[in-house]
Amino acid sequence: MSDVTPVVVERTEQPYAFIRGSVRMDSFDRIADRLGELIGWLTAHDAEFAGAPFFRYNTFDLEGESEVEAGIPVVSRPEPEGDIRVGTLPAGRYATLTHVGHPDGLFEVADALRSWAAREGLEWDMAEVAGAERWGCRLESYLTDPRVQPDLNKWVTELAFRLAD
């Protein structure tokens, strides 16, 4: 189940720490499994979290490799180390939609968000490059702590796709 109506919100720049990987959708766990490593590293370095863990899709390709970041917003930038990097999520207008349910349903939720934006005449901060979508910022934030709610069917996930200026 998802919110019936997406919402457009204005976001400010947000520093974040991340681990980047190139993955196929059928092997997404290769990047997803690194979130725990990132959380542990940030905790060990006394970094204060500024929001929920997320996946940022720099490129999205259902048939091929997608460049994805496992990230966490932070209050201040830690010093990067090894695979762990720091960056800034861009400010701007984002179309958002909240999904309550199993993460397997997120493809349909993303399609619903894209269809809604098309009906509203909104354009994405995205370009087609060599058969893949290159996004200015496409986020999938996991608002549920799996240690508190292990039932994936009750997870809350927010999609936030940046709109073109």
DSSP file (Angstrom, degrees, kcal/mol; ACC not computed):
  #  RESIDUE AA STRUCTURE BP1 BP2  ACC     N-H-->O    O-->H-N    N-H-->O    O-->H-N    TCO  KAPPA ALPHA  PHI   PSI    X-CA   Y-CA   Z-CA
    1    1 A M              0   0    0      0, 0.0    99,-3.7     0, 0.0     2,-0.3   0.000 360.0 360.0 360.0 137.6    0.0    0.0    0.0
    2    2 A S  B     -A   99   0A   0     97,-0.3    97,-0.2     1,-0.0    95,-0.0  -0.888 360.0 -79.7-131.8 161.9    1.3    3.5   -0.9
    3    3 A D        -     0   0    0     95,-2.5    -1,-0.0    -2,-0.3    97,-0.0  -0.375  40.0-136.6 -56.0 141.1    0.2    7.0   -0.5
    4    4 A V  S    S+     0   0    0      1,-0.2    -1,-0.1    93,-0.0    93,-0.0   0.835  86.6  43.8 -74.4 -30.7   -2.3    7.7   -3.2
    5    5 A T  S    S-     0   0    0    111,-0.0    -1,-0.2    -3,-0.0   108,-0.1  -0.954  78.7-137.7-121.0 122.5   -1.0   11.1   -4.1
    6    6 A P        -     0   0    0      0, 0.0     2,-0.4     0, 0.0    91,-0.2  -0.271  20.3-140.8 -65.2 162.5    2.7   11.9   -4.5
    7    7 A V  E     -B   96   0A   0     89,-2.1    89,-3.2     2,-0.0     2,-0.5  -0.976   3.5-136.8-128.4 140.4    3.9   15.2   -3.0
    8    8 A V  E     -B   95   0A   0     -2,-0.4     2,-0.3    87,-0.2    87,-0.2  -0.876  30.9-179.7 -96.6 126.3    6.5   17.7   -4.4
    9    9 A V  E     -B   94   0A   0     85,-2.8    85,-3.1    -2,-0.5     2,-0.5  -0.903  27.5-126.8-125.7 153.9    8.8   18.9   -1.7
   10   10 A E  E     -B   93   0A   0     -2,-0.3     2,-0.4    83,-0.2    83,-0.2  -0.876  30.5-168.5 -98.0 127.8   11.7   21.4   -1.7
   11   11 A R  E     -B   92   0A   0     81,-3.0    81,-2.4    -2,-0.5     2,-0.2  -0.901  12.5-139.2-119.0 147.8   14.9   19.9   -0.2
   12   12 A T        -     0   0    0     -2,-0.4    77,-0.1    79,-0.2     0, 0.0  -0.520  45.5 -73.7 -92.4 168.0   18.1   21.6    0.8
   13   13 A E        -     0   0    0     -2,-0.2    -1,-0.2    75,-0.1    75,-0.0  -0.291  51.2-162.9 -57.7 146.9   21.6   20.1    0.2
   14   14 A Q  E     -C   89   0A   0     75,-1.7    75,-3.2    -3,-0.1    61,-0.1  -0.954  13.0-136.1-140.3 117.8   22.4   17.2    2.5
   15   15 A P  E     +C   88   0A   0      0, 0.0    59,-2.1     0, 0.0     2,-0.3  -0.408  33.3 173.1 -67.0 149.4   25.8   15.8    3.2
   16   16 A Y  E     -CD  87  73A   0     71,-2.2    71,-2.5    57,-0.3     2,-0.3  -0.991  30.3-132.3-153.9 157.7   26.0   12.0    3.2
   17   17 A A  E     +CD  86  72A   0     55,-2.3    55,-2.2    -2,-0.3     2,-0.3  -0.867  37.1 168.0-108.5 147.5   28.4    9.1    3.4
   18   18 A F  E     -CD  85  71A   0     67,-2.6    67,-2.9    -2,-0.3     2,-0.4  -0.982  37.3-138.4-156.2 163.5   28.2    6.2    0.9
   19   19 A I  E     - D   0  70A   0     51,-2.0    51,-2.7    -2,-0.3     2,-0.3  -1.000  30.4-149.5-123.9 127.2   29.6    3.1   -0.7
   20   20 A R  E     + D   0  69A   0     63,-0.5     2,-0.3    -2,-0.4    49,-0.2  -0.738  21.0 166.4-101.8 145.4   29.1    3.0   -4.5
   21   21 A G  E     - D   0  68A   0     47,-2.7    47,-2.9    -2,-0.3     2,-0.6  -0.986  34.9-126.8-150.6 160.3   28.7   -0.2   -6.6
   22   22 A S  E     + D   0  67A   0     -2,-0.3     2,-0.3    45,-0.2    45,-0.2  -0.956  45.2 161.8-109.5 117.9   27.7   -1.3  -10.0
   23   23 A V  E     - D   0  66A   0     43,-2.7    43,-3.3    -2,-0.6     2,-0.3  -0.934  39.4-126.3-138.0 155.0   25.0   -4.0   -9.8
   24   24 A R    >   -     0   0    0     -2,-0.3     3,-1.8    41,-0.2    41,-0.1  -0.687  37.2-113.9 -90.1 155.5   22.3   -5.7  -11.8
   25   25 A M  G >  S+     0   0    0     39,-0.5     3,-1.0    36,-0.4     4,-0.1   0.819 117.2  57.6 -62.1 -29.6   18.8   -5.7  -10.2
   26   26 A D  G 3  S+     0   0    0      1,-0.2    -1,-0.3     2,-0.1     3,-0.1   0.517 113.6  39.1 -80.5  -2.7   19.0   -9.5   -9.8
   27   27 A S  G X  S+     0   0    0     -3,-1.8     3,-2.0     1,-0.1     4,-0.3  -0.079  74.0 130.9-130.4  34.1   22.2   -9.1   -7.7
   28   28 A F  T X>  +     0   0    0     -3,-1.0     4,-2.4     1,-0.3     3,-1.7   0.767  58.6  76.0 -60.2 -27.3   21.1   -5.9   -5.8
   29   29 A D  H 3> S+     0   0    0      1,-0.3     4,-2.6     2,-0.2    -1,-0.3   0.740  78.5  74.6 -58.8 -21.5   22.1   -7.5   -2.5
   30   30 A R  H <4 S+     0   0    0     -3,-2.0    -1,-0.3     1,-0.2    -2,-0.2   0.852 112.1  25.0 -60.8 -33.4   25.8   -6.9   -3.5
   31   31 A I  H X4 S+     0   0    0     -3,-1.7     3,-1.4    -4,-0.3     4,-0.3   0.804 120.1  57.8 -95.7 -37.6   25.3   -3.2   -2.7
   32   32 A A  H >< S+     0   0    0     -4,-2.4     3,-1.6     1,-0.3     4,-0.4   0.885 100.4  58.3 -60.1 -39.0   22.4   -3.5   -0.2
   33   33 A D  T 3< S+     0   0    0     -4,-2.6     4,-0.5     1,-0.3     3,-0.3   0.635  95.3  66.1 -67.6 -12.7   24.5   -5.8    2.1
   34   34 A R  T <> S+     0   0    0     -3,-1.4     4,-2.2     1,-0.2    -1,-0.3   0.585  77.6  83.0 -86.1  -9.2   27.1   -3.0    2.4
   35   35 A L  H <> S+     0   0    0     -3,-1.6     4,-2.8    -4,-0.3     5,-0.2   0.915  89.2  52.6 -59.1 -42.2   24.7   -0.7    4.3
   36   36 A G  H  > S+     0   0    0     -4,-0.4     4,-2.5    -3,-0.3    -1,-0.2   0.897 108.0  51.2 -59.7 -40.9   25.5   -2.5    7.6
   37   37 A E  H  > S+     0   0    0     -4,-0.5     4,-2.4     2,-0.2    -1,-0.2   0.917 111.2  47.8 -61.0 -44.2   29.2   -2.0    6.9
   38   38 A L  H  X S+     0   0    0     -4,-2.2     4,-2.8     2,-0.2     5,-0.2   0.920 111.3  49.8 -64.4 -44.9   28.6    1.8    6.3
   39   39 A I  H  X S+     0   0    0     -4,-2.8     4,-2.4     1,-0.2    -2,-0.2   0.924 112.4  48.3 -59.9 -45.0   26.4    2.1    9.5
   40   40 A G  H  X S+     0   0    0     -4,-2.5     4,-2.4    -5,-0.2    -2,-0.2   0.906 112.2  48.3 -61.6 -43.0   29.2    0.3   11.5
   41   41 A W  H  X S+     0   0    0     -4,-2.4     4,-1.3     2,-0.2    -2,-0.2   0.930 112.9  47.4 -64.5 -46.2   31.9    2.5   10.1
   42   42 A L  H  <>S+     0   0    0     -4,-2.8     5,-2.7     1,-0.2    -2,-0.2   0.905 112.8  49.5 -63.1 -40.9   29.9    5.8   10.7
   43   43 A T  H ><5S+     0   0    0     -4,-2.4     3,-1.6     1,-0.2    -1,-0.2   0.918 109.4  51.4 -63.0 -43.9   29.1    4.6   14.3
   44   44 A A  H 3<5S+     0   0    0     -4,-2.4    -1,-0.2     1,-0.3    -2,-0.2   0.761 111.2  49.1 -65.1 -24.2   32.8    3.8   15.0
   45   45 A H  T 3<5S-     0   0    0     -4,-1.3    -1,-0.3    -3,-0.2    -2,-0.2   0.174 113.9-117.8-101.1  16.7   33.7    7.3   13.7
   46   46 A D  T < 5 +     0   0    0     -3,-1.6     2,-0.4     1,-0.2    -3,-0.2   0.789  54.1 165.6  54.0  33.2   31.1    9.0   15.9
   47   47 A A      < -     0   0    0     -5,-2.7     2,-0.5    -6,-0.2    -1,-0.2  -0.651  33.8-132.1 -80.2 134.1   29.3   10.4   12.9
   48   48 A E        -     0   0    0     -2,-0.4    27,-2.6    28,-0.1    28,-0.3  -0.762  18.8-130.3 -89.7 125.7   25.8   11.7   13.7
   49   49 A F  B     -I   74   0B   0     -2,-0.5    25,-0.3    25,-0.2     3,-0.1  -0.456  16.9-168.3 -73.5 145.4   23.1   10.4   11.3
   50   50 A A        -     0   0    0     23,-2.6     2,-0.3     1,-0.1    24,-0.2   0.217  66.0 -20.7-116.6  10.9   20.8   13.1    9.8
   51   51 A G  S    S-     0   0    0     22,-0.6    -1,-0.1     3,-0.0     3,-0.1  -0.986  88.3 -41.0 170.1-171.2   18.2   10.7    8.4
   52   52 A A        -     0   0    0     -2,-0.3    91,-0.1     1,-0.1    -2,-0.1  -0.406  61.1 -95.7 -81.4 153.1   17.4    7.2    7.2
   53   53 A P        +     0   0    0      0, 0.0    89,-2.8     0, 0.0     2,-0.3  -0.310  52.5 177.6 -61.0 151.0   19.6    4.9    5.1
   54   54 A F  E     -FE  71 141A   0     17,-2.6    17,-2.9    87,-0.3     2,-0.5  -0.942  32.9-124.3-148.8 167.9   18.9    5.0    1.4
   55   55 A F  E     -FE  70 140A   0     85,-1.8    85,-1.8    -2,-0.3     2,-0.6  -0.989  23.1-157.7-114.9 131.3   19.9    3.8   -2.0
   56   56 A R  E     -FE  69 139A   0     13,-2.6    13,-2.5    -2,-0.5     2,-0.9  -0.947   6.0-150.3-110.1 122.4   20.8    6.5   -4.6
   57   57 A Y  E     +F   68   0A   0     81,-2.6    81,-0.3    -2,-0.6    78,-0.2  -0.810  20.5 173.0 -93.7 103.4   20.5    5.4   -8.2
   58   58 A N  S    S+     0   0    0      9,-2.1    77,-2.4    -2,-0.9     2,-0.4   0.899  81.7  13.1 -73.8 -42.2   23.0    7.4  -10.2
   59   59 A T  E    S-J  134   0C   0      8,-1.6     2,-0.4    75,-0.2    -1,-0.3  -0.972  73.6-159.9-128.4 150.8   22.1    5.2  -13.2
   60   60 A F  E     +J  133   0C   0     73,-2.2    73,-2.5    -2,-0.4     2,-0.3  -0.988  18.3 161.3-133.9 123.5   19.2    2.9  -13.5
   61   61 A D        -     0   0    0     -2,-0.4   -36,-0.4     3,-0.2    71,-0.1  -0.891  21.4-165.4-145.1 108.1   19.0    0.1  -16.0
   62   62 A L  S    S+     0   0    0     -2,-0.3   -37,-0.2     1,-0.2    -1,-0.1   0.814  94.4  39.0 -63.2 -30.1   16.6   -2.8  -15.5
   63   63 A E  S    S+     0   0    0      2,-0.1    -1,-0.2   -39,-0.1     2,-0.1   0.694 125.1  17.8 -95.0 -21.7   18.4   -4.9  -18.1
   64   64 A G  S    S-     0   0    0      1,-0.1   -39,-0.5   -41,-0.1     2,-0.3  -0.247 103.3 -35.4-127.3-148.2   22.0   -4.1  -17.4
   65   65 A E        -     0   0    0    -41,-0.1     2,-0.4    -2,-0.1   -41,-0.2  -0.617  47.0-161.2 -84.6 138.8   24.2   -2.6  -14.7
   66   66 A S  E     -D   23   0A   0    -43,-3.3   -43,-2.7    -2,-0.3     2,-0.7  -0.945  18.4-130.7-115.7 140.5   23.0    0.2  -12.5
   67   67 A E  E     +D   22   0A   0     -2,-0.4    -9,-2.1   -45,-0.2    -8,-1.6  -0.840  39.3 174.8 -91.9 116.2   25.4    2.5  -10.5
   68   68 A V  E     -DF  21  57A   0    -47,-2.9   -47,-2.7    -2,-0.7     2,-0.5  -0.937  22.7-151.8-128.4 143.5   23.9    2.6   -7.0
   69   69 A E  E     -DF  20  56A   0    -13,-2.5   -13,-2.6    -2,-0.4     2,-0.7  -0.959   8.9-148.4-113.8 132.5   25.1    4.1   -3.7
   70   70 A A  E     +DF  19  55A   0    -51,-2.7   -51,-2.0    -2,-0.5     2,-0.3  -0.901  42.2 170.5 -90.4 117.6   24.2    2.8   -0.3
   71   71 A G  E     -DF  18  54A   0    -17,-2.9   -17,-2.6    -2,-0.7   -53,-0.2  -0.850  35.6-159.0-136.5 165.8   24.1    6.0    1.7
   72   72 A I  E     -D   17   0A   0    -55,-2.2   -55,-2.3    -2,-0.3     2,-0.1  -0.976  28.7-121.8-142.7 126.9   23.3    7.6    5.0
   73   73 A P  E     -D   16   0A   0      0, 0.0   -23,-2.6     0, 0.0   -22,-0.6  -0.442  34.6-164.3 -64.8 141.2   22.7   11.3    5.5
   74   74 A V  B     -I   49   0B   0    -59,-2.1   -25,-0.2   -25,-0.3     3,-0.1  -0.921  29.0-132.2-129.8 155.1   25.1   12.8    8.1
   75   75 A V  S    S+     0   0    0    -27,-2.6     2,-0.3    -2,-0.3    -1,-0.1   0.920  95.6  10.7 -70.7 -45.0   25.2   16.0   10.2
   76   76 A S  S    S-     0   0    0    -28,-0.3    -1,-0.2    -3,-0.1   -28,-0.1  -0.961  91.2 -95.6-135.7 155.7   28.8   16.7    9.3
   77   77 A R        -     0   0    0     -2,-0.3     2,-0.1    -3,-0.1     9,-0.1  -0.525  33.4-150.3 -75.6 119.8   31.2   15.1    6.8
   78   78 A P        -     0   0    0      0, 0.0   -62,-0.1     0, 0.0   -32,-0.0  -0.425  35.3 -91.5 -76.6 164.5   33.5   12.4    8.1
   79   79 A E        -     0   0    0     -2,-0.1     5,-0.1     1,-0.1     6,-0.0  -0.663  49.3-115.3 -75.2 124.9   36.9   11.9    6.5
   80   80 A P        -     0   0    0      0, 0.0     2,-0.3     0, 0.0     5,-0.2  -0.216  36.0-175.4 -61.9 153.8   36.5    9.3    3.6
   81   81 A E  B >   -L   84   0D   0      3,-1.6     3,-2.4    -3,-0.0     2,-0.1  -0.951  48.0 -39.3-153.9 129.0   38.3    6.0    4.0
   82   82 A G  T 3  S-     0   0    0     -2,-0.3     0, 0.0     1,-0.3     0, 0.0  -0.318 128.4  -8.7  59.0-127.2   38.6    3.1    1.6
   83   83 A D  T 3  S+     0   0    0     -2,-0.1     2,-0.5    -3,-0.1   -63,-0.5   0.595 115.6  98.7 -76.8 -11.4   35.3    2.4   -0.2
   84   84 A I  B <   +L   81   0D   0     -3,-2.4    -3,-1.6   -65,-0.1     2,-0.2  -0.682  52.2 172.6 -87.8 123.8   33.5    4.9    2.0
   85   85 A R  E     -C   18   0A   0    -67,-2.9   -67,-2.6    -2,-0.5     2,-0.3  -0.722  22.8-135.1-121.3 169.4   33.1    8.3    0.4
   86   86 A V  E     +C   17   0A   0     -2,-0.2     2,-0.2   -69,-0.2   -69,-0.2  -0.951  30.6 149.8-127.0 151.5   31.3   11.5    1.2
   87   87 A G  E     -C   16   0A   0    -71,-2.5   -71,-2.2    -2,-0.3     2,-0.4  -0.844  39.3-100.2-156.9-168.6   29.1   13.7   -1.0
   88   88 A T  E     -C   15   0A   0     -2,-0.2   -75,-0.1   -73,-0.2     3,-0.0  -0.991  21.4-135.5-133.5 124.3   26.2   16.0   -1.0
   89   89 A L  E     -C   14   0A   0    -75,-3.2   -75,-1.7    -2,-0.4    48,-0.1  -0.636  41.8-109.0 -72.5 134.2   22.7   15.2   -2.1
   90   90 A P        -     0   0    0      0, 0.0    -1,-0.1     0, 0.0   -79,-0.1  -0.328  23.4-120.9 -73.0 146.8   21.6   18.1   -4.3
   91   91 A A        +     0   0    0    -81,-0.1     2,-0.3    -2,-0.1   -79,-0.2  -0.327  60.7  91.5 -70.3 162.8   19.0   20.7   -3.3
   92   92 A G  E    S-B   11   0A   0    -81,-2.4   -81,-3.0    -2,-0.1     2,-0.4  -0.869  76.1 -41.0 144.5-173.3   15.9   21.1   -5.4
   93   93 A R  E     -B   10   0A   0     70,-0.3    70,-3.4    -2,-0.3     2,-0.4  -0.741  52.4-170.1 -90.0 134.6   12.3   20.0   -5.9
   94   94 A Y  E     -BG   9 162A   0    -85,-3.1   -85,-2.8    -2,-0.4     2,-0.5  -0.979  21.3-138.2-126.7 136.1   11.6   16.3   -5.4
   95   95 A A  E     -BG   8 161A   0     66,-2.7    66,-2.5    -2,-0.4     2,-0.3  -0.840  34.3-169.3 -87.4 127.5    8.5   14.3   -6.2
   96   96 A T  E     +BG   7 160A   0    -89,-3.2   -89,-2.1    -2,-0.5     2,-0.3  -0.883  18.6 178.6-124.2 152.2    8.0   11.9   -3.3
   97   97 A L  E     - G   0 159A   0     62,-2.0    62,-3.0    -2,-0.3     2,-0.4  -0.965  19.4-140.7-150.4 133.7    5.9    8.9   -2.6
   98   98 A T  E     - G   0 158A   0     -2,-0.3   -95,-2.5    60,-0.2     2,-0.4  -0.828  13.8-162.4-101.9 134.6    5.7    6.7    0.5
   99   99 A H  E     -AG   2 157A   0     58,-3.5    58,-2.9    -2,-0.4     2,-0.6  -0.955   6.6-164.6-116.6 130.0    5.3    2.9    0.2
  100  100 A V  E     + G   0 156A   0    -99,-3.7     2,-0.3    -2,-0.4    56,-0.2  -0.963  58.4  49.0-112.0 114.4    4.2    0.7    3.1
  101  101 A G  S    S-     0   0    0     54,-2.6    53,-0.2    -2,-0.6    52,-0.1  -0.916  95.6 -19.4 149.4-175.8    4.9   -2.9    2.3
  102  102 A H    >   -     0   0    0     -2,-0.3     3,-2.2    51,-0.2    51,-0.1  -0.297  56.0-124.1 -61.0 138.3    7.6   -5.3    1.0
  103  103 A P  G >  S+     0   0    0      0, 0.0     3,-2.1     0, 0.0     4,-0.3   0.736 105.8  77.0 -57.3 -22.0   10.4   -3.7   -0.9
  104  104 A D  G >  S+     0   0    0      1,-0.3     3,-0.6     2,-0.1     4,-0.3   0.753  87.8  60.9 -59.0 -21.9    9.6   -6.0   -3.8
  105  105 A G  G <> S+     0   0    0     -3,-2.2     4,-1.7     1,-0.2     3,-0.3   0.451  76.5  93.3 -83.4  -0.6    6.7   -3.6   -4.5
  106  106 A L  H <> S+     0   0    0     -3,-2.1     4,-2.8     1,-0.2    -1,-0.2   0.784  75.3  61.5 -68.8 -26.8    8.9   -0.6   -5.1
  107  107 A F  H <> S+     0   0    0     -3,-0.6     4,-2.1    -4,-0.3    -1,-0.2   0.940 108.5  44.0 -62.3 -44.4    9.2   -1.1   -8.9
  108  108 A E  H  > S+     0   0    0     -3,-0.3     4,-2.2    -4,-0.3    -2,-0.2   0.880 112.9  51.8 -66.3 -38.3    5.4   -0.7   -9.2
  109  109 A V  H  X S+     0   0    0     -4,-1.7     4,-2.4     2,-0.2    -2,-0.2   0.914 109.3  49.9 -65.2 -42.6    5.5    2.3   -6.8
  110  110 A A  H  X S+     0   0    0     -4,-2.8     4,-2.4     1,-0.2    -2,-0.2   0.906 110.1  50.9 -62.1 -41.2    8.2    3.9   -8.9
  111  111 A D  H  X S+     0   0    0     -4,-2.1     4,-2.5     2,-0.2    -1,-0.2   0.904 109.5  50.6 -61.7 -41.1    6.1    3.4  -12.0
  112  112 A A  H  X S+     0   0    0     -4,-2.2     4,-2.4     2,-0.2    -2,-0.2   0.899 110.5  49.3 -63.6 -41.0    3.1    5.0  -10.2
  113  113 A L  H  X S+     0   0    0     -4,-2.4     4,-2.3     2,-0.2    -2,-0.2   0.916 112.5  47.4 -64.0 -43.4    5.3    8.0   -9.3
  114  114 A R  H  X S+     0   0    0     -4,-2.4     4,-2.1     2,-0.2    -2,-0.2   0.894 111.9  49.7 -66.5 -40.0    6.5    8.4  -12.8
  115  115 A S  H  X S+     0   0    0     -4,-2.5     4,-2.2     2,-0.2    -2,-0.2   0.914 110.5  50.6 -64.0 -43.1    3.0    8.1  -14.3
  116  116 A W  H  X S+     0   0    0     -4,-2.4     4,-1.9     1,-0.2    -2,-0.2   0.935 109.8  49.8 -59.7 -47.1    1.7   10.7  -11.9
  117  117 A A  H  X>S+     0   0    0     -4,-2.3     5,-2.7     1,-0.2     4,-0.6   0.888 108.9  52.5 -61.4 -39.2    4.5   13.1  -12.8
  118  118 A A  H ><5S+     0   0    0     -4,-2.1     3,-0.9     1,-0.2    -1,-0.2   0.918 109.7  48.6 -62.2 -43.3    3.8   12.6  -16.5
  119  119 A R  H 3<5S+     0   0    0     -4,-2.2    -1,-0.2     1,-0.2    -2,-0.2   0.839 112.1  49.7 -64.9 -32.3    0.1   13.5  -15.9
  120  120 A E  H 3<5S-     0   0    0     -4,-1.9    -1,-0.2    -5,-0.2    -2,-0.2   0.511 114.5-117.5 -84.2  -5.1    1.2   16.6  -13.9
  121  121 A G  T <<5 +     0   0    0     -3,-0.9     2,-0.3    -4,-0.6    -3,-0.2   0.746  62.4 150.7  75.0  23.5    3.5   17.7  -16.7
  122  122 A L      < -     0   0    0     -5,-2.7     2,-0.4    -6,-0.2    -1,-0.2  -0.655  34.4-146.9 -90.1 144.9    6.6   17.4  -14.4
  123  123 A E        -     0   0    0     -2,-0.3    41,-2.8    41,-0.2     2,-0.1  -0.906  12.6-127.8-114.0 142.4   10.0   16.6  -15.9
  124  124 A W  B     -M  163   0E   0     -2,-0.4     2,-1.7    39,-0.3    39,-0.3  -0.450  20.6-117.5 -82.9 155.2   12.7   14.6  -14.1
  125  125 A D  S    S+     0   0    0     37,-2.5    11,-3.6    12,-0.2    12,-0.5  -0.639  83.2 110.1 -83.6  74.0   16.3   15.6  -13.5
  126  126 A M  E     -K  135   0C   0     -2,-1.7     2,-0.3     9,-0.2     9,-0.2  -0.995  48.5-166.4-154.1 145.8   17.2   12.6  -15.7
  127  127 A A  E     -K  134   0C   0      7,-2.2     7,-3.3    -2,-0.3     2,-0.5  -0.990  27.9-117.1-136.1 146.9   18.7   11.8  -19.1
  128  128 A E  E     +K  133   0C   0     -2,-0.3     2,-0.4     5,-0.2     5,-0.2  -0.729  36.6 178.3 -81.0 125.6   18.8    8.7  -21.2
  129  129 A V  E >   -K  132   0C   0      3,-3.5     3,-2.1    -2,-0.5    -2,-0.0  -0.962  65.4 -25.9-134.5 115.5   22.5    7.7  -21.7
  130  130 A A  T 3  S-     0   0    0     -2,-0.4     3,-0.1     1,-0.3    -1,-0.1   0.870 126.5 -47.4  50.8  44.0   23.4    4.5  -23.7
  131  131 A G  T 3  S+     0   0    0      1,-0.3     2,-0.3   -70,-0.0    -1,-0.3   0.410 123.0  95.7  83.5  -3.7   20.2    2.8  -22.8
  132  132 A A  E <  S- K   0 129C   0     -3,-2.1    -3,-3.5   -71,-0.1     2,-0.5  -0.817  76.0-114.9-116.6 158.3   20.3    3.7  -19.1
  133  133 A E  E     -JK  60 128C   0    -73,-2.5   -73,-2.2    -2,-0.3     2,-0.6  -0.818  22.2-157.0 -91.5 128.3   18.7    6.5  -17.1
  134  134 A R  E     -JK  59 127C   0     -7,-3.3    -7,-2.2    -2,-0.5     2,-0.3  -0.937  17.0-158.4-106.3 116.6   21.2    8.9  -15.5
  135  135 A W  E     - K   0 126C   0    -77,-2.4    -9,-0.2    -2,-0.6     3,-0.2  -0.729  26.5-149.1-101.1 141.4   19.6   10.6  -12.6
  136  136 A G  S    S-     0   0    0    -11,-3.6     2,-0.2    -2,-0.3    -1,-0.1   0.889  94.7 -17.6 -66.8 -41.1   20.5   13.9  -10.9
  137  137 A C        +     0   0    0    -12,-0.5    25,-3.1    25,-0.2     2,-0.5  -0.684  66.5 169.5-168.6 114.4   19.1   12.3   -7.7
  138  138 A R  E     - H   0 161A   0    -81,-0.3   -81,-2.6    23,-0.2     2,-0.3  -0.967  20.4-173.4-128.4 112.3   16.8    9.3   -7.4
  139  139 A L  E     -EH  56 160A   0     21,-2.9    21,-2.1    -2,-0.5     2,-0.4  -0.816  25.0-169.8-116.2 148.4   16.5    8.1   -3.8
  140  140 A E  E     -EH  55 159A   0    -85,-1.8   -85,-1.8    -2,-0.3     2,-0.4  -0.901  22.3-166.7-131.6  98.9   14.9    5.1   -2.1
  141  141 A S  E     -EH  54 158A   0     17,-3.0    17,-2.6    -2,-0.4     2,-0.9  -0.768  15.0-143.7 -99.8 133.2   15.0    5.8    1.7
  142  142 A Y  E     + H   0 157A   0    -89,-2.8    15,-0.2    -2,-0.4    -2,-0.0  -0.811  19.6 177.5 -98.5 101.9   14.3    3.0    4.2
  143  143 A L        +     0   0    0     13,-2.0     2,-0.4    -2,-0.9    14,-0.2   0.571  57.1  82.0 -83.8 -10.5   12.4    4.7    7.1
  144  144 A T  S    S-     0   0    0     12,-0.8    11,-0.1     5,-0.0     3,-0.0  -0.825  75.1-135.9 -99.9 132.2   11.9    1.4    9.1
  145  145 A D    >>  -     0   0    0     -2,-0.4     4,-2.6     1,-0.1     3,-1.5  -0.773  11.0-150.2 -82.9 115.7   14.6    0.0   11.3
  146  146 A P  T 34 S+     0   0    0      0, 0.0    -1,-0.1     0, 0.0     6,-0.0   0.708  95.2  62.3 -63.6 -18.4   14.7   -3.7   10.5
  147  147 A R  T 34 S+     0   0    0      1,-0.1    -2,-0.0     2,-0.1    -3,-0.0   0.803 112.9  36.0 -73.0 -27.7   15.9   -4.4   14.1
  148  148 A V  T <4 S+     0   0    0     -3,-1.5    -1,-0.1     1,-0.3    -4,-0.0   0.838 132.8  25.8 -90.4 -39.7   12.6   -2.9   15.4
  149  149 A Q     <  +     0   0    0     -4,-2.6    -1,-0.3     1,-0.1    -2,-0.1  -0.824  61.6 171.9-128.6  91.9   10.3   -4.2   12.6
  150  150 A P        +     0   0    0      0, 0.0     2,-0.9     0, 0.0    -1,-0.1   0.647  53.1  99.5 -75.4 -13.7   11.6   -7.4   10.9
  151  151 A D    >   -     0   0    0      1,-0.2     3,-2.3     3,-0.1     4,-0.2  -0.639  60.3-160.3 -78.3 105.7    8.4   -8.0    8.9
  152  152 A L  G >  S+     0   0    0     -2,-0.9     3,-1.3     1,-0.3   -51,-0.2   0.758  86.9  68.2 -58.0 -26.1    9.3   -6.6    5.4
  153  153 A N  G 3  S+     0   0    0      1,-0.3    -1,-0.3   -51,-0.1   -51,-0.2   0.602 102.1  47.1 -70.0 -10.2    5.6   -6.3    4.6
  154  154 A K  G <  S+     0   0    0     -3,-2.3    -1,-0.3   -53,-0.2    -2,-0.2   0.307  84.6 123.3-111.3   6.2    5.3   -3.5    7.2
  155  155 A W    <   -     0   0    0     -3,-1.3   -54,-2.6    -4,-0.2     2,-0.5  -0.359  53.4-140.9 -70.0 149.0    8.4   -1.5    6.1
  156  156 A V  E     +G  100   0A   0    -56,-0.2   -13,-2.0    -2,-0.0   -12,-0.8  -0.960  23.4 178.4-112.4 124.6    8.0    2.1    5.2
  157  157 A T  E     -GH  99 142A   0    -58,-2.9   -58,-3.5    -2,-0.5     2,-0.5  -0.983  15.1-152.0-128.3 135.8   10.0    3.3    2.2
  158  158 A E  E     -GH  98 141A   0    -17,-2.6   -17,-3.0    -2,-0.4     2,-0.4  -0.931   3.7-156.3-109.9 127.9   10.1    6.8    0.7
  159  159 A L  E     -GH  97 140A   0    -62,-3.0   -62,-2.0    -2,-0.5     2,-0.4  -0.862  13.6-179.7 -95.3 135.8   10.9    7.4   -3.0
  160  160 A A  E     -GH  96 139A   0    -21,-2.1   -21,-2.9    -2,-0.4     2,-0.5  -0.925   2.3-176.8-139.3 110.7   12.2   10.8   -3.8
  161  161 A F  E     -GH  95 138A   0    -66,-2.5   -66,-2.7    -2,-0.4   -23,-0.2  -0.937  27.5-122.2-112.5 126.5   13.1   11.7   -7.4
  162  162 A R  E     -G   94   0A   0    -25,-3.1   -37,-2.5    -2,-0.5   -68,-0.3  -0.426  24.1-138.4 -70.7 137.3   14.6   15.1   -8.2
  163  163 A L  B     -M  124   0E   0    -70,-3.4   -70,-0.3   -39,-0.3   -39,-0.3  -0.643  25.4 -98.2 -92.8 152.7   12.7   17.2  -10.7
  164  164 A A              0   0    0    -41,-2.8   -41,-0.2    -2,-0.2   -39,-0.1  -0.368 360.0 360.0 -64.8 147.2   14.3   19.2  -13.5
  165  165 A D              0   0    0    -41,-0.1    -1,-0.1    -3,-0.0   -41,-0.1   0.480 360.0 360.0 -69.4 360.0   14.7   22.9  -12.6
